[in-house]
Amino acid sequence: MKKSFALIYDHVMAPLEKRFLMKCRSRLLQHTSGNILEIGAGTGVNFPCKVFAVEPNSHMLQKAQKNAEEAAIPVNITVGIC
């Protein structure tokens, strides 16, 4: 995956995120608790709900690390190997 894709991903997905994905994600994760492993964390859009993430793409990882710093809960990100 190219760096340009990671740079525009959140912006391109924003309308879909607002209309559908945010509600769906909230419903799916409303009863989660404890430590959660997210494999393929992407740009980190789930970080308000997740605590441990693995992302193999270095460009997505850079965005995810920024989102992790802004998350309301501690986020631990590990580089995965693809």
N, CA, C and O atoms as a GROMACS GRO file, in nm:
protein
  328
    1MET      N    1   0.084  -0.117   0.000
    1MET     CA    2   0.000   0.000   0.000
    1MET      C    3   0.090   0.124   0.000
    1MET      O    4   0.189   0.130   0.072
    2LYS      N    5   0.054   0.219  -0.078
    2LYS     CA    6   0.135   0.340  -0.090
    2LYS      C    7   0.103   0.441   0.019
    2LYS      O    8  -0.004   0.440   0.079
    3LYS      N    9   0.202   0.528   0.044
    3LYS     CA   10   0.186   0.632   0.145
    3LYS      C   11   0.070   0.725   0.112
    3LYS      O   12  -0.002   0.769   0.202
    4SER      N   13   0.051   0.754  -0.017
    4SER     CA   14  -0.057   0.845  -0.056
    4SER      C   15  -0.194   0.790  -0.015
    4SER      O   16  -0.283   0.867   0.021
    5PHE      N   17  -0.212   0.658  -0.020
    5PHE     CA   18  -0.338   0.597   0.021
    5PHE      C   19  -0.362   0.621   0.170
    5PHE      O   20  -0.472   0.658   0.210
    6ALA      N   21  -0.259   0.600   0.250
    6ALA     CA   22  -0.271   0.622   0.394
    6ALA      C   23  -0.302   0.768   0.427
    6ALA      O   24  -0.376   0.797   0.520
    7LEU      N   25  -0.244   0.859   0.350
    7LEU     CA   26  -0.264   1.001   0.375
    7LEU      C   27  -0.408   1.046   0.349
    7LEU      O   28  -0.458   1.134   0.418
    8ILE      N   29  -0.474   0.986   0.250
    8ILE     CA   30  -0.609   1.030   0.213
    8ILE      C   31  -0.719   0.940   0.269
    8ILE      O   32  -0.837   0.974   0.262
    9TYR      N   33  -0.682   0.826   0.325
    9TYR     CA   34  -0.780   0.726   0.366
    9TYR      C   35  -0.888   0.783   0.460
    9TYR      O   36  -1.007   0.770   0.431
   10ASP      N   37  -0.848   0.846   0.570
   10ASP     CA   38  -0.947   0.899   0.666
   10ASP      C   39  -1.037   1.004   0.602
   10ASP      O   40  -1.157   1.008   0.628
   11HIS      N   41  -0.979   1.088   0.519
   11HIS     CA   42  -1.057   1.193   0.453
   11HIS      C   43  -1.160   1.132   0.356
   11HIS      O   44  -1.276   1.174   0.354
   12VAL      N   45  -1.118   1.036   0.278
   12VAL     CA   46  -1.207   0.972   0.180
   12VAL      C   47  -1.317   0.893   0.251
   12VAL      O   48  -1.431   0.890   0.205
   13MET      N   49  -1.284   0.831   0.362
   13MET     CA   50  -1.380   0.747   0.435
   13MET      C   51  -1.473   0.827   0.527
   13MET      O   52  -1.571   0.772   0.576
   14ALA      N   53  -1.443   0.954   0.551
   14ALA     CA   54  -1.520   1.035   0.647
   14ALA      C   55  -1.671   1.034   0.621
   14ALA      O   56  -1.746   1.015   0.716
   15PRO      N   57  -1.719   1.054   0.499
   15PRO     CA   58  -1.864   1.053   0.479
   15PRO      C   59  -1.928   0.917   0.513
   15PRO      O   60  -2.034   0.912   0.576
   16LEU      N   61  -1.864   0.810   0.472
   16LEU     CA   62  -1.915   0.676   0.503
   16LEU      C   63  -1.906   0.650   0.653
   16LEU      O   64  -1.997   0.589   0.711
   17GLU      N   65  -1.800   0.695   0.715
   17GLU     CA   66  -1.781   0.680   0.859
   17GLU      C   67  -1.896   0.748   0.935
   17GLU      O   68  -1.954   0.690   1.026
   18LYS      N   69  -1.928   0.871   0.896
   18LYS     CA   70  -2.033   0.948   0.965
   18LYS      C   71  -2.172   0.889   0.942
   18LYS      O   72  -2.255   0.888   1.034
   19ARG      N   73  -2.199   0.841   0.821
   19ARG     CA   74  -2.333   0.792   0.788
   19ARG      C   75  -2.360   0.652   0.838
   19ARG      O   76  -2.473   0.620   0.876
   20PHE      N   77  -2.258   0.566   0.839
   20PHE     CA   78  -2.285   0.426   0.867
   20PHE      C   79  -2.188   0.361   0.965
   20PHE      O   80  -2.230   0.300   1.063
   21LEU      N   81  -2.061   0.373   0.940
   21LEU     CA   82  -1.962   0.295   1.014
   21LEU      C   83  -1.956   0.328   1.162
   21LEU      O   84  -1.937   0.238   1.244
   22MET      N   85  -1.970   0.454   1.198
   22MET     CA   86  -1.961   0.494   1.339
   22MET      C   87  -2.072   0.425   1.421
   22MET      O   88  -2.045   0.374   1.530
   23LYS      N   89  -2.195   0.425   1.369
   23LYS     CA   90  -2.306   0.359   1.438
   23LYS      C   91  -2.283   0.208   1.446
   23LYS      O   92  -2.304   0.147   1.550
   24CYS      N   93  -2.240   0.151   1.337
   24CYS     CA   94  -2.216   0.008   1.331
   24CYS      C   95  -2.105  -0.032   1.430
   24CYS      O   96  -2.119  -0.129   1.504
   25ARG      N   97  -1.996   0.043   1.430
   25ARG     CA   98  -1.884   0.016   1.520
   25ARG      C   99  -1.927   0.029   1.666
   25ARG      O  100  -1.892  -0.055   1.749
   26SER      N  101  -2.002   0.131   1.698
   26SER     CA  102  -2.050   0.151   1.834
   26SER      C  103  -2.137   0.034   1.880
   26SER      O  104  -2.124  -0.015   1.992
   27ARG      N  105  -2.226  -0.009   1.792
   27ARG     CA  106  -2.315  -0.120   1.825
   27ARG      C  107  -2.236  -0.250   1.845
   27ARG      O  108  -2.263  -0.325   1.939
   28LEU      N  109  -2.140  -0.275   1.758
   28LEU     CA  110  -2.061  -0.398   1.768
   28LEU      C  111  -1.972  -0.401   1.891
   28LEU      O  112  -1.947  -0.508   1.947
   29LEU      N  113  -1.923  -0.284   1.933
   29LEU     CA  114  -1.825  -0.279   2.042
   29LEU      C  115  -1.883  -0.235   2.176
   29LEU      O  116  -1.808  -0.221   2.273
   30GLN      N  117  -2.013  -0.213   2.184
   30GLN     CA  118  -2.071  -0.156   2.305
   30GLN      C  119  -2.053  -0.244   2.429
   30GLN      O  120  -2.051  -0.191   2.541
   31HIS      N  121  -2.039  -0.372   2.413
   31HIS     CA  122  -2.026  -0.461   2.529
   31HIS      C  123  -1.886  -0.519   2.544
   31HIS      O  124  -1.865  -0.612   2.622
   32THR      N  125  -1.790  -0.466   2.471
   32THR     CA  126  -1.654  -0.516   2.484
   32THR      C  127  -1.593  -0.469   2.615
   32THR      O  128  -1.629  -0.364   2.669
   33SER      N  129  -1.502  -0.548   2.664
   33SER     CA  130  -1.431  -0.511   2.786
   33SER      C  131  -1.298  -0.586   2.789
   33SER      O  132  -1.274  -0.676   2.709
   34GLY      N  133  -1.214  -0.547   2.881
   34GLY     CA  134  -1.084  -0.613   2.894
   34GLY      C  135  -0.989  -0.568   2.785
   34GLY      O  136  -1.007  -0.463   2.723
   35ASN      N  137  -0.890  -0.649   2.762
   35ASN     CA  138  -0.791  -0.619   2.657
   35ASN      C  139  -0.841  -0.670   2.523
   35ASN      O  140  -0.887  -0.784   2.512
   36ILE      N  141  -0.831  -0.586   2.423
   36ILE     CA  142  -0.878  -0.620   2.290
   36ILE      C  143  -0.763  -0.610   2.193
   36ILE      O  144  -0.690  -0.510   2.193
   37LEU      N  145  -0.744  -0.710   2.110
   37LEU     CA  146  -0.640  -0.711   2.007
   37LEU      C  147  -0.704  -0.675   1.875
   37LEU      O  148  -0.797  -0.742   1.830
   38GLU      N  149  -0.654  -0.571   1.812
   38GLU     CA  150  -0.702  -0.534   1.679
   38GLU      C  151  -0.591  -0.563   1.580
   38GLU      O  152  -0.483  -0.503   1.587
   39ILE      N  153  -0.616  -0.653   1.488
   39ILE     CA  154  -0.517  -0.690   1.387
   39ILE      C  155  -0.551  -0.615   1.259
   39ILE      O  156  -0.664  -0.621   1.212
   40GLY      N  157  -0.453  -0.543   1.203
   40GLY     CA  158  -0.478  -0.458   1.088
   40GLY      C  159  -0.548  -0.331   1.133
   40GLY      O  160  -0.658  -0.302   1.088
   41ALA      N  161  -0.483  -0.256   1.220
   41ALA     CA  162  -0.543  -0.138   1.282
   41ALA      C  163  -0.567  -0.023   1.186
   41ALA      O  164  -0.636   0.073   1.221
   42GLY      N  165  -0.512  -0.030   1.067
   42GLY     CA  166  -0.531   0.078   0.971
   42GLY      C  167  -0.479   0.209   1.024
   42GLY      O  168  -0.368   0.216   1.076
   43THR      N  169  -0.560   0.313   1.011
   43THR     CA  170  -0.517   0.446   1.056
   43THR      C  171  -0.554   0.472   1.202
   43THR      O  172  -0.525   0.580   1.254
   44GLY      N  173  -0.616   0.377   1.267
   44GLY     CA  174  -0.645   0.391   1.410
   44GLY      C  175  -0.782   0.445   1.442
   44GLY      O  176  -0.802   0.497   1.552
   45VAL      N  177  -0.876   0.434   1.352
   45VAL     CA  178  -1.009   0.490   1.376
   45VAL      C  179  -1.081   0.422   1.492
   45VAL      O  180  -1.171   0.481   1.552
   46ASN      N  181  -1.044   0.299   1.526
   46ASN     CA  182  -1.108   0.228   1.638
   46ASN      C  183  -1.042   0.256   1.772
   46ASN      O  184  -1.088   0.201   1.873
   47PHE      N  185  -0.940   0.337   1.778
   47PHE     CA  186  -0.865   0.351   1.902
   47PHE      C  187  -0.945   0.399   2.022
   47PHE      O  188  -0.904   0.369   2.134
   48PRO      N  189  -1.054   0.470   2.007
   48PRO     CA  190  -1.133   0.499   2.127
   48PRO      C  191  -1.190   0.371   2.189
   48PRO      O  192  -1.235   0.373   2.304
   49CYS      N  193  -1.189   0.261   2.115
   49CYS     CA  194  -1.247   0.135   2.162
   49CYS      C  195  -1.143   0.025   2.183
   49CYS      O  196  -1.175  -0.078   2.243
   50LYS      N  197  -1.024   0.042   2.137
   50LYS     CA  198  -0.925  -0.064   2.137
   50LYS      C  199  -0.804  -0.028   2.221
   50LYS      O  200  -0.778   0.090   2.245
   51VAL      N  201  -0.730  -0.129   2.266
   51VAL     CA  202  -0.614  -0.101   2.348
   51VAL      C  203  -0.483  -0.158   2.295
   51VAL      O  204  -0.376  -0.111   2.332
   52PHE      N  205  -0.489  -0.259   2.209
   52PHE     CA  206  -0.368  -0.318   2.153
   52PHE      C  207  -0.390  -0.340   2.005
   52PHE      O  208  -0.488  -0.404   1.966
   53ALA      N  209  -0.302  -0.289   1.922
   53ALA     CA  210  -0.323  -0.297   1.777
   53ALA      C  211  -0.197  -0.342   1.705
   53ALA      O  212  -0.085  -0.313   1.748
   54VAL      N  213  -0.216  -0.414   1.596
   54VAL     CA  214  -0.108  -0.459   1.508
   54VAL      C  215  -0.138  -0.406   1.370
   54VAL      O  216  -0.250  -0.424   1.320
   55GLU      N  217  -0.041  -0.340   1.306
   55GLU     CA  218  -0.060  -0.288   1.170
   55GLU      C  219   0.065  -0.315   1.088
   55GLU      O  220   0.173  -0.268   1.124
   56PRO      N  221   0.053  -0.391   0.978
   56PRO     CA  222   0.170  -0.424   0.898
   56PRO      C  223   0.215  -0.315   0.801
   56PRO      O  224   0.331  -0.314   0.759
   57ASN      N  225   0.127  -0.224   0.764
   57ASN     CA  226   0.161  -0.123   0.666
   57ASN      C  227   0.224  -0.002   0.733
   57ASN      O  228   0.162   0.061   0.819
   58SER      N  229   0.346   0.031   0.695
   58SER     CA  230   0.418   0.139   0.762
   58SER      C  231   0.351   0.275   0.746
   58SER      O  232   0.360   0.358   0.836
   59HIS      N  233   0.286   0.299   0.634
   59HIS     CA  234   0.220   0.428   0.612
   59HIS      C  235   0.094   0.441   0.698
   59HIS      O  236   0.068   0.546   0.755
   60MET      N  237   0.016   0.333   0.706
   60MET     CA  238  -0.101   0.334   0.792
   60MET      C  239  -0.056   0.342   0.938
   60MET      O  240  -0.121   0.408   1.020
   61LEU      N  241   0.054   0.277   0.970
   61LEU     CA  242   0.108   0.278   1.106
   61LEU      C  243   0.141   0.420   1.152
   61LEU      O  244   0.114   0.456   1.266
   62GLN      N  245   0.198   0.500   1.064
   62GLN     CA  246   0.231   0.639   1.100
   62GLN      C  247   0.106   0.716   1.140
   62GLN      O  248   0.106   0.789   1.239
   63LYS      N  249  -0.002   0.699   1.062
   63LYS     CA  250  -0.128   0.766   1.096
   63LYS      C  251  -0.186   0.709   1.225
   63LYS      O  252  -0.240   0.783   1.307
   64ALA      N  253  -0.175   0.577   1.242
   64ALA     CA  254  -0.228   0.512   1.361
   64ALA      C  255  -0.155   0.563   1.486
   64ALA      O  256  -0.218   0.585   1.590
   65GLN      N  257  -0.026   0.581   1.477
   65GLN     CA  258   0.050   0.630   1.592
   65GLN      C  259   0.004   0.770   1.633
   65GLN      O  260  -0.003   0.801   1.752
   66LYS      N  261  -0.026   0.853   1.536
   66LYS     CA  262  -0.078   0.987   1.566
   66LYS      C  263  -0.214   0.977   1.636
   66LYS      O  264  -0.238   1.047   1.734
   67ASN      N  265  -0.302   0.890   1.585
   67ASN     CA  266  -0.433   0.871   1.648
   67ASN      C  267  -0.420   0.811   1.787
   67ASN      O  268  -0.500   0.841   1.875
   68ALA      N  269  -0.321   0.726   1.806
   68ALA     CA  270  -0.300   0.665   1.938
   68ALA      C  271  -0.263   0.772   2.041
   68ALA      O  272  -0.308   0.766   2.156
   69GLU      N  273  -0.184   0.868   1.998
   69GLU     CA  274  -0.145   0.976   2.089
   69GLU      C  275  -0.264   1.061   2.131
   69GLU      O  276  -0.265   1.118   2.240
   70GLU      N  277  -0.365   1.070   2.045
   70GLU     CA  278  -0.483   1.151   2.072
   70GLU      C  279  -0.598   1.072   2.136
   70GLU      O  280  -0.700   1.130   2.172
   71ALA      N  281  -0.581   0.941   2.149
   71ALA     CA  282  -0.688   0.856   2.203
   71ALA      C  283  -0.710   0.883   2.351
   71ALA      O  284  -0.618   0.922   2.423
   72ALA      N  285  -0.831   0.863   2.395
   72ALA     CA  286  -0.867   0.886   2.535
   72ALA      C  287  -0.816   0.776   2.628
   72ALA      O  288  -0.811   0.794   2.749
   73ILE      N  289  -0.779   0.662   2.570
   73ILE     CA  290  -0.728   0.550   2.649
   73ILE      C  291  -0.589   0.513   2.599
   73ILE      O  292  -0.553   0.549   2.487
   74PRO      N  293  -0.510   0.443   2.680
   74PRO     CA  294  -0.377   0.402   2.634
   74PRO      C  295  -0.388   0.304   2.517
   74PRO      O  296  -0.469   0.212   2.520
   75VAL      N  297  -0.306   0.326   2.415
   75VAL     CA  298  -0.303   0.239   2.297
   75VAL      C  299  -0.163   0.190   2.276
   75VAL      O  300  -0.068   0.269   2.274
   76ASN      N  301  -0.147   0.061   2.260
   76ASN     CA  302  -0.018   0.000   2.231
   76ASN      C  303  -0.022  -0.052   2.088
   76ASN      O  304  -0.105  -0.136   2.056
   77ILE      N  305   0.066  -0.002   2.003
   77ILE     CA  306   0.070  -0.043   1.862
   77ILE      C  307   0.197  -0.121   1.836
   77ILE      O  308   0.305  -0.081   1.878
   78THR      N  309   0.184  -0.233   1.768
   78THR     CA  310   0.296  -0.315   1.727
   78THR      C  311   0.298  -0.325   1.576
   78THR      O  312   0.193  -0.338   1.513
   79VAL      N  313   0.416  -0.320   1.519
   79VAL     CA  314   0.431  -0.335   1.374
   79VAL      C  315   0.415  -0.482   1.341
   79VAL      O  316   0.487  -0.566   1.394
   80GLY      N  317   0.322  -0.512   1.253
   80GLY     CA  318   0.304  -0.650   1.206
   80GLY      C  319   0.385  -0.671   1.079
   80GLY      O  320   0.427  -0.575   1.015
   81ILE      N  321   0.406  -0.794   1.043
   81ILE     CA  322   0.481  -0.827   0.922
   81ILE      C  323   0.386  -0.889   0.822
   81ILE      O  324   0.312  -0.983   0.854
   82CYS      N  325   0.389  -0.835   0.700
   82CYS     CA  326   0.300  -0.882   0.594
   82CYS      C  327   0.375  -0.973   0.501
   82CYS      O  328   0.317  -1.023   0.405
   0.00000   0.00000   0.00000
